[in-house]
């Protein structure tokens, strides 16, 4: 076990609430991606190739895309412990969306989940830590 290891839980997406870009993620948007069972990387600030740990649990529930993960990167762990990076976000490709006053994201290919300092969806946050 790495000394900097820390577990956290939170939401990378929150259903039904517009983000700062005017997108709304709908329940079921991740079903196809999650059904594949392929591992999803945990990144720092969406930086490719900068895995900072491992996702242990990733599912949709009534609220959104719930994440439980284990950090193994010392700088990311310090940022989370200090409250400098409490946001969560996700990288995706749109498979299906409905345009309107807000773009409704109804089917997405989930590419990654990131620990971030300033999430696009203000409600997408880390809610608990252990370790």
KETOR-354834 format. One record per residue: chain; x, y negated, z of N, C-alpha, C, O, CB in turn. Coordinates in steps of 0.001 Angstrom, whole numbers. Last residue first. Glycine has a CB too. Example, Ala and Ser with C-alpha at 12.3 -4.5 7.8 and 13.67 -1.06 7.14 Angstrom:
BEGIN
+------+---------+---------+---------+---------+---------+---------+---------+---------+---------+---------+---------+---------+---------+---------+---------+
! unit !     n.u !     n.v !     n.w !    ca.u !    ca.v !    ca.w !     c.u !     c.v !     c.w !     o.u !     o.v !     o.w !    cb.u !    cb.v !    cb.w !
+------+---------+---------+---------+---------+---------+---------+---------+---------+---------+---------+---------+---------+---------+---------+---------+
!    A !   12850 !    2250 !    7080 !   13670 !    1060 !    7140 !   12900 !     -30 !    7870 !   13409 !   -1138 !    8039 !   14084 !     598 !    5725 !
!    A !   13190 !    5690 !    7800 !   12300 !    4500 !    7800 !   13200 !    3300 !    7800 !   14236 !    3319 !    8465 !   11308 !    4473 !    9046 !
+------+---------+---------+---------+---------+---------+---------+---------+---------+---------+---------+---------+---------+---------+---------+---------+
END
This chain:
BEGIN
+------+---------+---------+---------+---------+---------+---------+---------+---------+---------+---------+---------+---------+---------+---------+---------+
! unit !     n.u !     n.v !     n.w !    ca.u !    ca.v !    ca.w !     c.u !     c.v !     c.w !     o.u !     o.v !     o.w !    cb.u !    cb.v !    cb.w !
+------+---------+---------+---------+---------+---------+---------+---------+---------+---------+---------+---------+---------+---------+---------+---------+
!    A !   -8890 !   -7229 !    4832 !   -7485 !   -6855 !    4643 !   -6534 !   -7927 !    4976 !   -5323 !   -7737 !    4858 !   -7247 !   -6440 !    3271 !
!    A !  -11680 !   -8428 !    3026 !  -11142 !   -7603 !    4103 !   -9690 !   -7313 !    3801 !   -9307 !   -7169 !    2641 !  -11947 !   -6286 !    4272 !
!    A !  -14230 !  -10839 !    2254 !  -12890 !  -10292 !    2076 !  -12555 !   -9403 !    3274 !  -13069 !   -9594 !    4376 !  -11835 !  -11433 !    1915 !
!    A !  -17083 !  -12057 !     449 !  -16501 !  -11375 !    1609 !  -15111 !  -10865 !    1242 !  -14842 !  -10511 !      94 !  -17411 !  -10199 !    2086 !
!    A !  -17778 !  -13474 !   -1786 !  -18596 !  -13639 !    -585 !  -17990 !  -13008 !     660 !  -18335 !  -13374 !    1784 !  -19948 !  -13056 !    -818 !
!    A !  -16713 !  -15248 !   -4562 !  -16343 !  -14216 !   -3601 !  -17136 !  -14501 !   -2337 !  -17168 !  -15637 !   -1865 !  -14786 !  -14192 !   -3323 !
!    A !  -19200 !  -16278 !   -6974 !  -18190 !  -16500 !   -5943 !  -17850 !  -15216 !   -5205 !  -18601 !  -14240 !   -5225 !  -18666 !  -17551 !   -4957 !
!    A !  -21171 !  -17998 !   -8874 !  -20361 !  -16787 !   -9037 !  -19137 !  -16915 !   -8137 !  -18160 !  -17577 !   -8490 !  -19940 !  -16569 !  -10541 !
!    A !  -22400 !  -20426 !   -8779 !  -22836 !  -19425 !   -7798 !  -22047 !  -18119 !   -7882 !  -22234 !  -17229 !   -7052 !  -24306 !  -19133 !   -7989 !
!    A !  -21336 !  -21905 !  -10937 !  -20980 !  -22270 !   -9559 !  -21382 !  -21250 !   -8498 !  -20776 !  -21206 !   -7427 !  -21604 !  -23572 !   -9224 !
!    A !  -19979 !  -20634 !  -13676 !  -21225 !  -20465 !  -12931 !  -20911 !  -20744 !  -11460 !  -20287 !  -19914 !  -10798 !  -21836 !  -19014 !  -13132 !
!    A !  -17323 !  -21164 !  -14180 !  -18329 !  -21804 !  -15033 !  -19706 !  -21733 !  -14371 !  -20506 !  -22661 !  -14493 !  -18367 !  -21134 !  -16430 !
!    A !  -15214 !  -21663 !  -11261 !  -16034 !  -20834 !  -12150 !  -17028 !  -21652 !  -12975 !  -17512 !  -22694 !  -12532 !  -16785 !  -19800 !  -11337 !
!    A !  -12227 !  -22403 !  -10426 !  -13374 !  -23230 !  -10798 !  -14263 !  -22450 !  -11774 !  -14087 !  -22563 !  -12987 !  -12906 !  -24581 !  -11432 !
!    A !  -10348 !  -20453 !   -9850 !  -10502 !  -21559 !   -8906 !  -11761 !  -22371 !   -9192 !  -12312 !  -22976 !   -8272 !   -9277 !  -22467 !   -8954 !
!    A !  -11004 !  -16907 !  -10164 !  -10745 !  -18251 !  -10692 !  -10929 !  -19306 !   -9612 !  -11582 !  -19072 !   -8595 !  -11670 !  -18551 !  -11880 !
!    A !  -10619 !  -13658 !  -11148 !  -10635 !  -14506 !   -9964 !  -10203 !  -15883 !  -10446 !   -9151 !  -16018 !  -11070 !   -9690 !  -13950 !   -8803 !
!    A !  -12450 !  -12096 !  -13788 !  -11337 !  -12914 !  -13303 !  -11650 !  -13580 !  -11977 !  -12776 !  -14005 !  -11716 !  -10980 !  -13967 !  -14326 !
!    A !  -12985 !   -9283 !  -15802 !  -13464 !  -10081 !  -14673 !  -12253 !  -10826 !  -14139 !  -11161 !  -10265 !  -14045 !  -14150 !   -9185 !  -13550 !
!    A !  -13470 !   -8553 !  -19323 !  -12670 !   -8669 !  -18102 !  -13437 !   -9418 !  -17045 !  -14415 !  -10105 !  -17339 !  -11338 !   -9368 !  -18382 !
!    A !  -15455 !   -7875 !  -21174 !  -14050 !   -7679 !  -21515 !  -13167 !   -7672 !  -20273 !  -12228 !   -6883 !  -20177 !  -13586 !   -8764 !  -22475 !
!    A !  -18615 !   -6752 !  -21992 !  -17782 !   -7233 !  -20895 !  -16332 !   -6873 !  -21187 !  -16012 !   -5708 !  -21421 !  -18241 !   -6632 !  -19534 !
!    A !  -20700 !   -7689 !  -24370 !  -19594 !   -6757 !  -24193 !  -18694 !   -7373 !  -23133 !  -18077 !   -8412 !  -23368 !  -18813 !   -6486 !  -25551 !
!    A !  -24162 !   -8325 !  -23686 !  -22760 !   -8754 !  -23733 !  -21831 !   -7547 !  -23691 !  -22129 !   -6529 !  -23067 !  -22443 !   -9710 !  -22564 !
!    A !  -27339 !   -9497 !  -24228 !  -26482 !   -8315 !  -24317 !  -25052 !   -8773 !  -24561 !  -24767 !   -9505 !  -25508 !  -26961 !   -7348 !  -25448 !
!    A !  -28402 !  -11985 !  -23583 !  -29191 !  -10799 !  -23271 !  -28417 !   -9497 !  -23440 !  -28797 !   -8484 !  -22853 !  -30412 !  -10767 !  -24136 !
!    A !  -28157 !  -15185 !  -22683 !  -27275 !  -14079 !  -23021 !  -27961 !  -12788 !  -22596 !  -28094 !  -12515 !  -21403 !  -25876 !  -14233 !  -22337 !
!    A !  -29708 !  -17947 !  -23883 !  -29928 !  -16787 !  -23025 !  -29070 !  -15640 !  -23526 !  -29233 !  -15178 !  -24655 !  -31429 !  -16384 !  -22993 !
!    A !  -28959 !  -21308 !  -23888 !  -28691 !  -20047 !  -24581 !  -28832 !  -18910 !  -23580 !  -28160 !  -18901 !  -22548 !  -27270 !  -20046 !  -25235 !
!    A !  -31563 !  -23650 !  -23449 !  -30410 !  -22969 !  -22871 !  -30199 !  -21692 !  -23685 !  -31166 !  -21069 !  -24122 !  -30623 !  -22654 !  -21328 !
!    A !  -33409 !  -24340 !  -25353 !  -32770 !  -25419 !  -24601 !  -31514 !  -24918 !  -23887 !  -30535 !  -25649 !  -23737 !  -33755 !  -26018 !  -23584 !
!    A !  -32303 !  -21689 !  -27475 !  -33373 !  -22541 !  -26975 !  -32710 !  -23698 !  -26272 !  -31557 !  -24015 !  -26563 !  -34349 !  -21768 !  -26019 !
!    A !  -31491 !  -18401 !  -28608 !  -31246 !  -19842 !  -28548 !  -32501 !  -20578 !  -28113 !  -33620 !  -20128 !  -28361 !  -30768 !  -20368 !  -29909 !
!    A !  -30516 !  -15433 !  -27209 !  -31676 !  -16189 !  -27684 !  -31361 !  -17667 !  -27515 !  -31010 !  -18124 !  -26428 !  -32989 !  -15793 !  -26908 !
!    A !  -28210 !  -12853 !  -28177 !  -28557 !  -14060 !  -27418 !  -29812 !  -14672 !  -28030 !  -30125 !  -14460 !  -29202 !  -27375 !  -15092 !  -27415 !
!    A !  -26036 !  -10098 !  -28233 !  -27376 !  -10609 !  -28504 !  -27650 !  -11792 !  -27581 !  -27368 !  -11751 !  -26384 !  -28452 !   -9496 !  -28313 !
!    A !  -23296 !   -9954 !  -27884 !  -23930 !   -8995 !  -28805 !  -25325 !   -9476 !  -29183 !  -25759 !   -9288 !  -30319 !  -24005 !   -7583 !  -28166 !
!    A !  -20518 !  -11886 !  -27185 !  -21982 !  -11877 !  -27265 !  -22433 !  -10857 !  -28301 !  -22002 !  -10895 !  -29453 !  -22529 !  -13287 !  -27619 !
!    A !  -17936 !  -10847 !  -25088 !  -18343 !  -11107 !  -26462 !  -19858 !  -10975 !  -26503 !  -20418 !  -10048 !  -25916 !  -17642 !  -10122 !  -27481 !
!    A !  -16191 !  -12166 !  -22160 !  -17204 !  -11383 !  -22863 !  -17268 !  -11731 !  -24345 !  -16739 !  -12748 !  -24795 !  -18563 !  -11599 !  -22227 !
!    A !  -14968 !  -12475 !  -18846 !  -14754 !  -12659 !  -20269 !  -15677 !  -11718 !  -21017 !  -15923 !  -10598 !  -20568 !  -13274 !  -12414 !  -20655 !
!    A !  -16159 !  -14011 !  -15861 !  -15995 !  -12838 !  -16708 !  -15758 !  -13268 !  -18143 !  -16277 !  -14288 !  -18598 !  -17223 !  -11918 !  -16616 !
!    A !  -15471 !  -15007 !  -12454 !  -15919 !  -15268 !  -13817 !  -15727 !  -13998 !  -14616 !  -15191 !  -13014 !  -14105 !  -15146 !  -16465 !  -14461 !
!    A !  -15500 !  -16445 !   -9202 !  -15382 !  -15292 !  -10078 !  -15956 !  -15665 !  -11441 !  -16820 !  -16535 !  -11549 !  -16112 !  -14049 !   -9478 !
!    A !  -13771 !  -18447 !   -6729 !  -14726 !  -18236 !   -7806 !  -14454 !  -16947 !   -8556 !  -13340 !  -16424 !   -8551 !  -14698 !  -19401 !   -8763 !
!    A !  -11855 !  -19076 !   -4970 !  -12989 !  -18324 !   -4426 !  -14026 !  -18007 !   -5502 !  -15042 !  -17372 !   -5219 !  -13646 !  -19107 !   -3290 !
!    A !   -9020 !  -20183 !   -4559 !   -9579 !  -19428 !   -5688 !  -10678 !  -18518 !   -5151 !  -10451 !  -17333 !   -4908 !   -8468 !  -18592 !   -6433 !
!    A !   -8400 !  -21385 !   -2191 !   -8122 !  -22124 !   -3437 !   -8696 !  -21442 !   -4667 !   -8839 !  -22074 !   -5713 !   -6629 !  -22297 !   -3616 !
!    A !   -8534 !  -20117 !     243 !   -9751 !  -20744 !    -273 !   -9542 !  -21542 !   -1547 !  -10423 !  -22304 !   -1946 !  -10329 !  -21634 !     766 !
!    A !   -6440 !  -18652 !    1184 !   -6399 !  -20093 !    1463 !   -7639 !  -20826 !     958 !   -7792 !  -22022 !    1207 !   -5162 !  -20704 !     835 !
!    A !   -7055 !  -16129 !     142 !   -7038 !  -16328 !    1606 !   -7089 !  -17804 !    1982 !   -7708 !  -18171 !    2981 !   -5784 !  -15690 !    2212 !
!    A !   -6691 !  -16698 !   -2606 !   -8005 !  -16326 !   -2077 !   -8059 !  -16554 !    -569 !   -9028 !  -17123 !     -67 !   -8325 !  -14853 !   -2406 !
!    A !   -3951 !  -17305 !   -2679 !   -4934 !  -18292 !   -3153 !   -6328 !  -17984 !   -2627 !   -7066 !  -18892 !   -2246 !   -4955 !  -18333 !   -4684 !
!    A !   -2852 !  -14873 !   -1747 !   -2652 !  -16113 !    -984 !   -3679 !  -17174 !   -1386 !   -4220 !  -17866 !    -523 !   -1222 !  -16655 !   -1199 !
!    A !   -3642 !  -13197 !   -3870 !   -4078 !  -12929 !   -2497 !   -3965 !  -14184 !   -1646 !   -4888 !  -14518 !    -904 !   -3249 !  -11793 !   -1877 !
!    A !   -2229 !  -14316 !   -5975 !   -3692 !  -14322 !   -6014 !   -4264 !  -14093 !   -4614 !   -5249 !  -14721 !   -4226 !   -4212 !  -13243 !   -6989 !
!    A !     412 !  -13785 !   -5086 !     -48 !  -15177 !   -5293 !   -1567 !  -15271 !   -5329 !   -2139 !  -16208 !   -4772 !     530 !  -15744 !   -6598 !
!    A !     474 !  -10926 !   -4894 !     708 !  -11774 !   -3719 !     189 !  -13202 !   -3915 !    -411 !  -13768 !   -3001 !    2196 !  -11812 !   -3398 !
!    A !   -1776 !   -8596 !   -6074 !    -881 !   -9669 !   -6483 !    -742 !  -10668 !   -5326 !   -1744 !  -11194 !   -4839 !   -1408 !  -10374 !   -7775 !
!    A !   -3749 !   -6885 !   -5615 !   -2410 !   -6397 !   -5286 !   -1349 !   -7419 !   -5697 !    -155 !   -7122 !   -5666 !   -2143 !   -5044 !   -5975 !
!    A !   -7147 !   -6682 !   -4593 !   -6036 !   -7469 !   -5123 !   -4718 !   -6830 !   -4717 !   -4587 !   -6300 !   -3613 !   -6107 !   -8932 !   -4626 !
!    A !   -9851 !   -4797 !   -5378 !   -8679 !   -4812 !   -4517 !   -7592 !   -5604 !   -5233 !   -7170 !   -5249 !   -6334 !   -8196 !   -3357 !   -4172 !
!    A !  -13415 !   -5430 !   -5466 !  -12094 !   -5223 !   -6060 !  -11011 !   -5298 !   -5002 !  -11221 !   -5790 !   -3893 !  -11828 !   -6254 !   -7159 !
!    A !  -16661 !   -5375 !   -6478 !  -15805 !   -5114 !   -5330 !  -14451 !   -4748 !   -5920 !  -14353 !   -3863 !   -6770 !  -16384 !   -3965 !   -4382 !
!    A !  -19274 !   -7246 !   -7869 !  -17903 !   -6783 !   -8002 !  -17327 !   -6520 !   -6611 !  -17482 !   -7326 !   -5693 !  -17040 !   -7818 !   -8773 !
!    A !  -22302 !   -7507 !   -9629 !  -21619 !   -7346 !   -8332 !  -20262 !   -6693 !   -8544 !  -20123 !   -5726 !   -9292 !  -22477 !   -6497 !   -7348 !
!    A !  -23994 !   -9568 !  -11479 !  -22940 !   -8579 !  -11687 !  -22075 !   -8528 !  -10427 !  -21231 !   -9395 !  -10197 !  -22077 !   -8925 !  -12954 !
!    A !  -27125 !  -10140 !   -9778 !  -26157 !  -10383 !  -10848 !  -25181 !   -9242 !  -11015 !  -25501 !   -8089 !  -10728 !  -25400 !  -11652 !  -10583 !
!    A !  -29443 !   -9506 !   -8247 !  -28883 !  -10863 !   -8253 !  -27954 !  -11131 !   -9430 !  -27984 !  -12214 !  -10016 !  -28138 !  -11107 !   -6974 !
!    A !  -30057 !   -6825 !   -8521 !  -31102 !   -7826 !   -8781 !  -30534 !   -9233 !   -8927 !  -31090 !  -10057 !   -9654 !  -32131 !   -7809 !   -7662 !
!    A !  -27026 !   -5679 !  -10109 !  -28100 !   -5507 !   -9145 !  -29130 !   -6599 !   -9424 !  -29072 !   -7237 !  -10475 !  -27566 !   -5571 !   -7660 !
!    A !  -24628 !   -4004 !  -12073 !  -25689 !   -5003 !  -12017 !  -26608 !   -4657 !  -10851 !  -26931 !   -3490 !  -10630 !  -26484 !   -5067 !  -13364 !
!    A !  -21292 !   -3271 !  -10909 !  -22653 !   -2896 !  -11274 !  -23545 !   -4132 !  -11308 !  -23266 !   -5149 !  -10674 !  -23215 !   -1850 !  -10288 !
!    A !  -18385 !   -2066 !   -9956 !  -18874 !   -3084 !  -10879 !  -20234 !   -2631 !  -11393 !  -20322 !   -1717 !  -12214 !  -17868 !   -3321 !  -12062 !
!    A !  -15678 !   -1350 !   -7882 !  -17129 !   -1229 !   -8051 !  -17566 !   -2378 !   -8945 !  -17175 !   -3525 !   -8729 !  -17892 !   -1252 !   -6662 !
!    A !  -12985 !   -1826 !   -8075 !  -13412 !    -561 !   -7489 !  -14887 !    -291 !   -7734 !  -15307 !     865 !   -7788 !  -13129 !    -554 !   -6003 !
!    A !  -10565 !   -3230 !  -10066 !  -11987 !   -3255 !   -9748 !  -12389 !   -1869 !   -9262 !  -12165 !    -868 !   -9942 !  -12842 !   -3690 !  -10985 !
!    A !   -7346 !   -4169 !   -8975 !   -8206 !   -3176 !   -9597 !   -9641 !   -3344 !   -9128 !   -9901 !   -3571 !   -7946 !   -7708 !   -1766 !   -9290 !
!    A !   -5005 !   -6757 !   -9796 !   -5538 !   -5729 !   -8922 !   -6425 !   -4794 !   -9698 !   -6287 !   -4637 !  -10911 !   -6301 !   -6343 !   -7764 !
!    A !   -4284 !   -8514 !  -11673 !   -3953 !   -8865 !  -10292 !   -4471 !   -7841 !   -9295 !   -4380 !   -8044 !   -8084 !   -4513 !  -10228 !   -9955 !
!    A !   -2949 !   -8782 !  -14903 !   -3798 !   -8016 !  -13987 !   -3331 !   -8274 !  -12557 !   -2134 !   -8254 !  -12269 !   -3757 !   -6486 !  -14321 !
!    A !   -2307 !  -10442 !  -17222 !   -2008 !  -10809 !  -15836 !   -2980 !  -10111 !  -14892 !   -3738 !  -10761 !  -14173 !   -2079 !  -12344 !  -15645 !
!    A !   -3098 !  -10010 !  -19808 !   -1837 !   -9430 !  -19382 !   -1453 !   -9755 !  -17958 !    -367 !   -9378 !  -17518 !    -766 !   -9876 !  -20278 !
!    A !   -4757 !  -13137 !  -20133 !   -4517 !  -11765 !  -20589 !   -3150 !  -11274 !  -20130 !   -2182 !  -12033 !  -20075 !   -4623 !  -11677 !  -22120 !
!    A !   -6276 !  -14984 !  -17687 !   -5010 !  -14842 !  -18411 !   -4785 !  -13391 !  -18824 !   -4639 !  -12516 !  -17971 !   -3834 !  -15336 !  -17548 !
!    A !   -8476 !  -15705 !  -16154 !   -8706 !  -15224 !  -17532 !   -7418 !  -15038 !  -18334 !   -7476 !  -14944 !  -19560 !   -9609 !  -16194 !  -18267 !
!    A !   -7500 !  -16083 !  -13533 !   -7864 !  -17249 !  -14348 !   -8000 !  -16899 !  -15837 !   -7670 !  -17722 !  -16691 !   -6820 !  -18351 !  -14173 !
!    A !   -6296 !  -12925 !  -13448 !   -6130 !  -14209 !  -12772 !   -6443 !  -15313 !  -13782 !   -5732 !  -15464 !  -14776 !   -4677 !  -14368 !  -12183 !
!    A !   -8372 !   -9968 !  -13783 !   -7355 !  -10931 !  -14203 !   -7347 !  -12165 !  -13311 !   -8270 !  -12405 !  -12532 !   -7585 !  -11342 !  -15652 !
!    A !   -9056 !   -6685 !  -13944 !   -9210 !   -7815 !  -13032 !   -8047 !   -8759 !  -13312 !   -6885 !   -8406 !  -13109 !   -9241 !   -7354 !  -11511 !
!    A !  -10480 !   -4781 !  -16674 !   -9362 !   -5366 !  -15927 !   -9790 !   -6522 !  -15030 !  -10752 !   -7235 !  -15318 !   -8297 !   -5844 !  -16888 !
!    A !  -12494 !   -1969 !  -16553 !  -12510 !   -3410 !  -16828 !  -11378 !   -4027 !  -16021 !  -11309 !   -3826 !  -14808 !  -13909 !   -4069 !  -16464 !
!    A !  -12615 !    1272 !  -18003 !  -12114 !     368 !  -16962 !  -12119 !   -1085 !  -17443 !  -11790 !   -1377 !  -18593 !  -10692 !     777 !  -16538 !
!    A !  -15740 !    2512 !  -19261 !  -14349 !    2110 !  -19513 !  -13882 !    1173 !  -18408 !  -14667 !     359 !  -17920 !  -14209 !    1423 !  -20904 !
!    A !  -18406 !    3196 !  -19105 !  -17504 !    3699 !  -18075 !  -16039 !    3348 !  -18288 !  -15179 !    3845 !  -17561 !  -17637 !    5166 !  -17987 !
!    A !  -20558 !    2519 !  -20640 !  -19426 !    3174 !  -21298 !  -18438 !    3759 !  -20298 !  -17718 !    4708 !  -20610 !  -18712 !    2190 !  -22203 !
!    A !  -22268 !    1080 !  -19063 !  -22615 !    2458 !  -19376 !  -21489 !    3227 !  -20043 !  -21472 !    4458 !  -20011 !  -23816 !    2484 !  -20254 !
!    A !  -21282 !   -1461 !  -19148 !  -21076 !    -690 !  -17925 !  -21362 !     788 !  -18150 !  -20766 !    1648 !  -17501 !  -21958 !   -1228 !  -16802 !
!    A !  -22154 !   -2235 !  -21732 !  -20729 !   -2209 !  -21377 !  -20470 !   -1326 !  -20171 !  -19533 !    -527 !  -20176 !  -20224 !   -3620 !  -21097 !
!    A !  -24983 !   -2024 !  -21426 !  -24266 !   -1243 !  -22443 !  -22782 !   -1117 !  -22095 !  -22218 !     -25 !  -22155 !  -24428 !   -1893 !  -23831 !
!    A !  -25525 !   -3858 !  -19292 !  -25863 !   -2430 !  -19213 !  -25070 !   -1588 !  -20203 !  -24542 !    -538 !  -19836 !  -27347 !   -2233 !  -19460 !
!    A !  -25286 !   -6578 !  -19167 !  -24051 !   -5798 !  -19073 !  -24291 !   -4286 !  -19159 !  -23334 !   -3514 !  -19102 !  -23341 !   -6123 !  -17776 !
!    A !  -27874 !   -7566 !  -19263 !  -26913 !   -8001 !  -20287 !  -25648 !   -7155 !  -20297 !  -25002 !   -7028 !  -21337 !  -26544 !   -9455 !  -20069 !
!    A !  -29592 !   -7034 !  -17217 !  -29456 !   -6016 !  -18252 !  -28415 !   -6353 !  -19308 !  -28103 !   -5520 !  -20158 !  -30772 !   -5801 !  -18913 !
!    A !  -30678 !  -10344 !  -16717 !  -30521 !   -9000 !  -16160 !  -30503 !   -7985 !  -17293 !  -31307 !   -8069 !  -18222 !  -31660 !   -8676 !  -15153 !
!    A !  -28968 !  -12904 !  -18545 !  -30184 !  -12182 !  -18178 !  -29848 !  -10795 !  -17630 !  -28867 !  -10168 !  -18031 !  -31124 !  -12061 !  -19390 !
!    A !  -27294 !  -15924 !  -18104 !  -27151 !  -14478 !  -18248 !  -28425 !  -13821 !  -17739 !  -28905 !  -14131 !  -16649 !  -25897 !  -13947 !  -17478 !
!    A !  -27364 !  -18864 !  -19821 !  -28050 !  -18140 !  -18756 !  -27879 !  -16651 !  -19038 !  -28278 !  -16171 !  -20099 !  -29575 !  -18540 !  -18666 !
!    A !  -25416 !  -21769 !  -20583 !  -25748 !  -20364 !  -20810 !  -26431 !  -19789 !  -19581 !  -26127 !  -20166 !  -18450 !  -24484 !  -19550 !  -21155 !
!    A !  -24436 !  -24326 !  -20167 !  -25798 !  -24174 !  -20669 !  -26175 !  -22753 !  -21030 !  -27171 !  -22546 !  -21724 !  -25984 !  -25031 !  -21854 !
!    A !  -22025 !  -24605 !  -18941 !  -22032 !  -24676 !  -20399 !  -23413 !  -24510 !  -21008 !  -23558 !  -24548 !  -22230 !  -21124 !  -23634 !  -20956 !
!    A !  -22449 !  -24135 !  -16258 !  -22091 !  -25502 !  -16666 !  -22077 !  -25697 !  -18177 !  -22112 !  -26833 !  -18651 !  -20739 !  -25863 !  -16110 !
!    A !  -25298 !  -21874 !  -16315 !  -23937 !  -22256 !  -15950 !  -23648 !  -23657 !  -16485 !  -24513 !  -24285 !  -17094 !  -22903 !  -21231 !  -16501 !
!    A !  -28556 !  -21275 !  -14977 !  -27687 !  -21842 !  -16018 !  -26290 !  -22143 !  -15480 !  -26125 !  -22603 !  -14351 !  -28310 !  -23120 !  -16591 !
!    A !  -29618 !  -18220 !  -13722 !  -29188 !  -19567 !  -13340 !  -28248 !  -20122 !  -14414 !  -27239 !  -19490 !  -14727 !  -28485 !  -19555 !  -11945 !
!    A !  -30165 !  -15543 !  -14337 !  -31251 !  -16518 !  -14337 !  -30883 !  -17937 !  -13960 !  -31766 !  -18790 !  -13884 !  -32281 !  -16067 !  -13435 !
!    A !  -27687 !  -13830 !  -12391 !  -28747 !  -13834 !  -13387 !  -29716 !  -15006 !  -13200 !  -30040 !  -15402 !  -12080 !  -29505 !  -12523 !  -13332 !
!    A !  -24344 !  -14436 !  -12149 !  -25590 !  -14556 !  -11400 !  -26703 !  -14729 !  -12433 !  -26669 !  -15653 !  -13246 !  -25549 !  -15768 !  -10368 !
!    A !  -21229 !  -12747 !  -12179 !  -22325 !  -13380 !  -12920 !  -23542 !  -13402 !  -12014 !  -23745 !  -12493 !  -11209 !  -22633 !  -12623 !  -14266 !
!    A !  -19593 !  -11841 !  -10226 !  -18938 !  -12445 !  -11381 !  -19957 !  -13137 !  -12273 !  -19596 !  -14024 !  -13046 !  -18167 !  -11387 !  -12178 !
!    A !  -19883 !  -11897 !   -6772 !  -20633 !  -11829 !   -8028 !  -19874 !  -12562 !   -9117 !  -19544 !  -13740 !   -8977 !  -22049 !  -12426 !   -7862 !
!    A !  -18099 !   -9872 !   -4355 !  -18778 !  -11085 !   -4813 !  -19529 !  -10821 !   -6098 !  -19781 !   -9674 !   -6467 !  -17778 !  -12224 !   -5013 !
!    A !  -15467 !   -8860 !   -2215 !  -16751 !   -8575 !   -2852 !  -17378 !   -9891 !   -3254 !  -17208 !  -10905 !   -2577 !  -17697 !   -7770 !   -1907 !
!    A !  -12056 !   -7688 !   -1874 !  -13093 !   -8712 !   -1853 !  -14350 !   -8200 !   -2532 !  -14317 !   -7248 !   -3312 !  -12604 !   -9996 !   -2533 !
!    A !   -9019 !   -6773 !    -211 !  -10257 !   -6402 !    -907 !  -11233 !   -7553 !    -810 !  -11257 !   -8295 !     171 !  -10879 !   -5103 !    -314 !
!    A !   -5556 !   -7085 !    -652 !   -6761 !   -7662 !     -56 !   -7945 !   -7181 !    -874 !   -7886 !   -7181 !   -2104 !   -6698 !   -9234 !     -12 !
!    A !   -2058 !   -6758 !    -327 !   -3328 !   -6204 !    -751 !   -4495 !   -6755 !      66 !   -4430 !   -6872 !    1290 !   -3291 !   -4698 !    -650 !
!    A !     530 !   -7459 !     281 !    -355 !   -8541 !    -124 !   -1761 !   -8054 !    -467 !   -2595 !   -8867 !    -868 !     233 !   -9264 !   -1306 !
!    A !    1846 !   -5042 !     768 !    1522 !   -5925 !    1896 !     524 !   -7009 !    1538 !    -251 !   -7441 !    2391 !    2775 !   -6564 !    2422 !
!    A !     581 !   -2179 !    -879 !    1317 !   -3430 !    -979 !     888 !   -4352 !     156 !    -298 !   -4436 !     473 !    1085 !   -4105 !   -2356 !
!    A !     846 !    1184 !       0 !       0 !       0 !       0 !     891 !   -1246 !       0 !    1834 !   -1348 !     784 !    -962 !       1 !    1229 !
+------+---------+---------+---------+---------+---------+---------+---------+---------+---------+---------+---------+---------+---------+---------+---------+
END
